[in-house]
Amino acid sequence: MEIIKRNKTAKRAAFTKAYTKLESVLINENANAEEIELCLHLLKQKTDSLELTHNEYLDTLTDETEFKTEFNIVEEYREKALSMEFKSKRVLENIKSKQNNNGSSNFGDNSHLAMCDNPYKVISPRLPEIELYKFGVQSTKIKSEARELIGSFPITDENYPLAIESLTERYGRKELLIDFYVRELLKLVLNNATKKKQDSLSGLYNKLSTQLRALSSLGVTTDQCGIILYPLVESSLPIHILRSFERQRKNIESEQNISALDAIVSFLKSEVQSEKNKIK
């Protein structure tokens, strides 16, 4: 309990730091799209990590009043994250729209090409290497091998590409990443099979979504591998949830015209939302 509380406090502080950083970047009139995207990516990482800890903490609360109070605080963090994400995307759209308009206004005027060694090379604004380096350090887990590896290079512009190359060589192999995320799904299956302490429904949904989203980003999509991933997701669900899904499965698949895997994830999402509405 105390460990979860400490994690909650630390991760809330990390979330607030990332939130404040992105907020300050958005206020800056000279902010570029890449800087905003990096800060937004960092905030999403902190949000996902905080969400898991929040779910673990809520699961430990037995007093109904204390649970409702803490749940409202958790909802405030979620709303802040969603609001900031929406605001960031709107600012990014405006920046990209202005860039497109500027590109159109320069059409036919080739005088600026004389200043370029390669007039056909796309030039895009980016953060200094040292800032990207700091971002890379912050994105790794404290006391992890990845943090130790990236920390072994002095933080300079010159060392940034070397550090990234080392991280990619050790951790960037696609097959290893796929293996890792599949094993994370298997952990949920084993946890359900051995009847150990169960995650809350929202916690289970968050973990499943995280692993499936990661696999999708690696090319393991529901279209290609749904027939393999579906049994893993199905086996990770409590029996009462699975029975409820089976009663509605045909309607969900036919109404939404989606695969069995997408259907069970969609059902789980709706159940989580219904659970939240009941608490409110």
N, C-alpha and C positions, 0 to 999 in steps of 0.2 A: 504493500500500500504506500509506504513512504517513498519507495523507489519510483513508483508511478507518479507520485506527487511532485518529486524533484524533476522528473522528466517533463512533466506538464509545465512547470514553471520555466524551465530552461527553453523548451520549444516555443512557448508563448513569447518569450523574450526574443528568440531568433525570428519568429514570425513578425513581431512588431518592428524589429530592425530592418527586415527586408521590405516590409510594407512602407515604412517611413522613407527608405531609400528610393523606392519606386515613386512614391508620392512627390518627393523633391525633384526627381528627374522629370516627371510630367509637368511640373510647374515651370521648369527651365525652358525658355523659348528656343534655346539653341540645341536642345536635346535631339539626337538623331534616332532613327528607327531601330538600329542595331543595339544601342544602349538601352532603349526601352524594352526590347525583346529579351535581352540578357537579364535585366532586373525582374521582368515578369516571370521568366523561367525560374529564377531563384525563388521568387515568392511562391510559385506553384509547388516547388519542392518542399519549402517550409510548411505550406498549407497541408500537403498530403501527409507529411510526417506528423504534424500536429493533430490531424484528424485521427490517425491511428491511436495516438496517445490519449486523445479525448475519449475515444470509444473504450479504451482499456480502463480509463479512470471512471467513466460512467458505470461500467459493469461492476465496479467495486462498491458502489453506493447502494445502501439498503434503505436508508431513510428517504421517504417519498418527498418530503419538503426540500431536503438537501439535493436530491436528484433533480427536481424541477428547477431549483435555483442555478445549479451548475449547468443544466441543459440549456437554459436561456443564455448563459454566458457563452457556451459553445456555439449556439446559433448566431450570436453576435459576431464571433470570429468568422463563421462561414459567410455571413452576409457581407462583412468587410472584404473578404477575399473575392467574392463574386462581384461586388461593386467595383473594386479596384481593377479586376480583370476586364470588366466591361468598359471602364473608363480608359484603360490602356489601349484596348483594341480600337476604340473610337479615335483616340489621338493618333494611333498608327495609321488608321485609314486616312485621316486628314493629311498626315505627312506624306504618305504615298500618293495621295491625290494631287498635292502641290508639286511633288516631284514629276509626276506625269504631265501636269500642266506646263511646268517649266521646260520639260523636254519638248513639248509640242511647240512652245513659243520660240525655241531655238532652231526649229527645223528650217533648213535652207541657209542658215548662217554658219559657215565653216571656219570662221576666223579663229575660234577657240582651239581648233585642231592643231594649229601650228605650235601650241604650247605643249603638246603631248608627244612623247616618243612613239607611242602606238595609239593613233586616234581611234582605233576600234576596240580598245581595251575598256571594259566597263569599270568605272571608278565609283566605289561605294564607300560612304563614311563608315568608320569602325572605331572601336575603342582602342586606346594605346595597348600594346602588348602587355605592359605591366599590370593594367587594370584587368585584362582578361586573365592574367596569371592569378591575381588575387581572387577573382571570381571562381577559378578552378579550385583554389585552396578551400574556399568557403563551401564549395559543393561537395567536398569529400567528408566522410565521417571522422570525427575526432578519434585519435588513437587507432585508426584503421591502417591497413597496409598501404592503401592508396594515398592516405594523408602523409604517411611516412615517406612514401616514394616521391610525391610531388614536393614535399618539404625538404628533400635532400638537395634540391636545386636552389641556389640563391635566387631571390625574386628580382629578376632583371628582364628587360625586353629580350635579350639574347637567349636566355634560358627557357623562355616560354615554349617555343616550338620543340625544344629538346625534352621538356617535361611532358608535353602532350604526346610526343612520339613514344616515350617510355610507358606512359599509361595505356596507350593504344596497343602496344606490343604485349603488355601483360594482361590487360582486361578487355581489350576491344575486339577479341575474336568472336565473331557472330555465333558460332556453334556453342561456345562456352556460355554466352549470355542466354541463348535459347534454353540450354540445359539447366541453367540456374533458375529461370522463371518457371519452367515446367516442374522443377523440384519444389518450388514454392507452392505450386498448385497441389502437388502430391502431399505436402505437409498438411494442407487443409483437409485433404481426404483422410489421412492417417489420424488427424486430430478428431475428426468426426467418427471414424471407425472405432477408436479406442475410448471414446466417450470422455475425453479429458475436458477440462474447463472450456466451455463453448464460448465463442465470440458472440457478441450481440449480433442481431440481424444486420444492422447497419455496418458493424465492423467487418462481418463476413463479406458483405457486398463490396465494401471499399477494397478489401484485400483481393477479391476475385477480379474486380475492375482494374486494379493496378497491374496484376499479372497479365491479364488479357490485353490490356493497352500496351504494355511493354512488348509482349510477343508480337502484337500487330505491327509495332514500329520496326520490328526486326524481320518483317515479311511473313510471319506466321499468322495469316489472316483467317478469319472465320470461314471465308469462302473456300480456302484451300485446305484448312486443317480442322474445320469444325467437327468432323466426324471423329477426330482423335481427342479434341479438347472437351467435347460435350460430356463424355463419361467422367472426366475428371471433375468438371464443375458439378455435375449431377451427384457424384459420390461425396462431395464436400458439404452437401446441404442436409440439414436435420430432416428426419423422416416426415414430420408433419408439414414442413414446407414443400417437400417433394410431392407428397400426396395432393396437396392443394394445387400445385402446379399441374400435375397430371390431369386433374379435373378440368383445368382451363386451357390446357396446351393446344388443343385443336383450334379453339376459337382465337387464341393469340396468334398462332402461325398463319391462319387463314385471313384474319382481319388485317394484320400488319404485313403479310406477305414476306415473312422473314424465316431464317433458318432456325432449327431447334436450339442451337447455342444462343443465338440472339434473343430467341423467345424466352429462354429460361433466365437470362440476364435482365431482360425487360421486365419479366414478372417479379424478379427479386427486387428490382428498383422500385416498382409500384408498391410492393409490400413494405419496404423501408419507409416510403413516403406516407403510407397509411398509418404505420406505427407512430411516425412523428406527429401526424395530425391528431391521433388519439391522445398523445401526451399533452398536446396544446389544449 
